[in-house]
Amino acid sequence: MSDQTVDETAMAGAPQPCDLLVHGAVVMTLDRSGRMLTDSAVAVRGRDIVDVGDRASLERRWQPARRLGGPDRLVMPGLVNAHNHSPLMITRGMVEDLGYAPMYTPWVPQGHHLSAEEAYLLARLGVYELLRSGSTTIVDYYLHPDSLARAHAELGSRAVIGGRIHDADPQALSNGRYEHRVAIGQVSVAENAALIERWDGHDGGRIRCDWAPHAVDTCTEALLREVAALAARHPGRVHTHLAQSPGEGRQVRERSGRSAAQVLEDVGLLDRRLVAAHCIHLDDADIARCAGGGITVAHSPIGNAKSGTIAPVLALERAGATVALCTDTMAGDMIEAMRWAVSMQRIHRGGEMVMDAAHALRWATADGARALGLGEMVGRIEPGLKADLLLLDTSSPSLAPVVDGLGIVVYSASGKDVSSVVVDGRVVIEEGVLRTADGPQLVREAQRCAERLWMRAGRRPVTCA
């Protein structure tokens, strides 16, 4: 496919106009043949990639409105980050030593403590960090999902947004009590429905909205069945947490006599449309059950490690599940997540070299895209796909020497080596600078918001006199 284009008129005669020509010393296509192109370029027109190949040839075929990159750049597909709650950036550095998810922790300013505006200010910080570190497609769901959609729409990411559906009382839950209330569930369903009505398909499909029940322990079976019925009429995916803690498993078994995976199967949610985060505490029967349903596991290796656990994702994948990678709020760097994914599975398998760099990159790109139903849109660099691209700075000492490309990115690079980011054909980060908003200003606003919220929760930030 080298030097191919979807516009045959550009193959002959005068150069044809395009909007952007992205140049790199290496173009790491991650396409189905795994092409690694030297001194090459990607031509973009509108939102789409129209040509990929040798730079000199593309210069003859295309007349770009602008150029990006150069001989000290490595070009690769944007990363697909399959599970996040961007307003929860507020908990970073505060809950990692506890071993509990924020929703189950009594003294942190959780979602039910946030206003819509506070959720928006914190979500902008989360989206900014994710974009700057190379995530171009971001799954994000939480309370006040309209605020999340606003943040992604403004900053320019490709996003899959959901609400946080549950009928467990969050205040009681944070104090260790499960109290389910129908009214709470109906409010959360209505909020997710309003999100879909307002935002699904925004900006030519750059923003998609899905259903997102929080977890089996925080949702009654009646609520899960209601979500399953609603999701059956929606073309997207369903996002949830599954087997993220022993406590979740105990609660579900005490309530139902079954595992969480069995409950999801019984209510009609355990299928190829389910994107289930974590999947740590699964026995062999549930691994087979999840894989047989064809679910996707949104794997958070950094989050697993911080809680002292390792999800059996290779066993799930080998049994038939899809694995996508995520950072899950606590860290925004998907390159770091790839590195941890390889290391954690080698530890899990007693030192066997069970994964390599190419495997981790698939989880973070093509497999993640396919899991979200975006496999023919993003995750690879080839004509006809959306122009979601990263440019990495090969003059960075951590990204040198480049020999095979795959290994240096996964094992040595970091999100800080991302110089520019293109989403849907639009340059959203250029030489480290956010082009769609004032980055330093939104960091300052999120800091002030967090200070107010933590003060309200009884904790004085060190930044406050």
Number of C-alpha atoms within 10 A of each C-alpha: 11 12 17 15 21 13 12 9 12 19 18 10 9 12 16 16 15 19 18 24 24 24 27 26 19 24 27 22 22 21 15 10 8 11 14 17 20 17 18 27 29 27 30 29 19 14 18 20 26 25 28 26 23 18 22 11 14 25 16 15 23 22 19 19 12 10 14 18 22 18 15 17 26 29 30 26 30 27 33 33 33 33 29 27 26 30 30 21 23 26 18 12 9 10 16 15 9 11 14 14 15 20 18 17 19 16 14 21 23 22 20 12 15 17 12 15 12 20 26 24 24 28 29 28 24 29 30 27 22 26 31 27 28 33 33 29 28 26 24 30 30 25 23 25 27 23 23 31 28 15 24 25 18 12 20 26 27 24 25 29 30 32 30 24 29 27 27 22 19 24 18 14 17 18 13 12 13 17 13 19 14 15 12 15 24 16 14 20 24 13 20 27 17 15 24 22 11 12 20 20 14 14 13 10 14 19 22 22 31 24 28 28 28 22 23 24 24 25 21 22 16 13 21 26 17 14 20 20 14 13 18 14 8 14 11 19 22 25 31 22 23 25 23 21 19 11 12 19 21 16 18 21 15 10 12 14 12 15 23 24 22 19 20 21 15 14 17 15 25 25 20 19 21 25 29 27 26 26 25 21 18 23 11 11 12 18 23 18 22 29 23 16 18 22 24 31 32 32 31 31 27 25 23 19 14 15 15 9 17 23 24 21 24 17 14 26 18 11 16 19 25 23 27 31 28 33 27 25 24 22 20 26 24 26 27 21 25 28 23 21 27 21 18 21 21 16 13 17 12 10 11 10 12 15 15 18 18 15 15 23 27 22 27 28 26 26 23 29 24 20 26 24 15 18 16 13 19 29 33 27 28 28 21 18 20 26 32 31 30 29 30 28 25 22 14 15 11 17 20 15 13 14 8 10 18 18 16 17 25 23 19 16 22 21 20 16 24 26 22 26 33 27 25 27 20 20 20 23 26 17 16 15 16 21 16 15 16 11 16 12 11 17 18 13 16 24 18 15 18 21 19 18 21 17 13 13 15 12 14 14 14 7 8 9 5
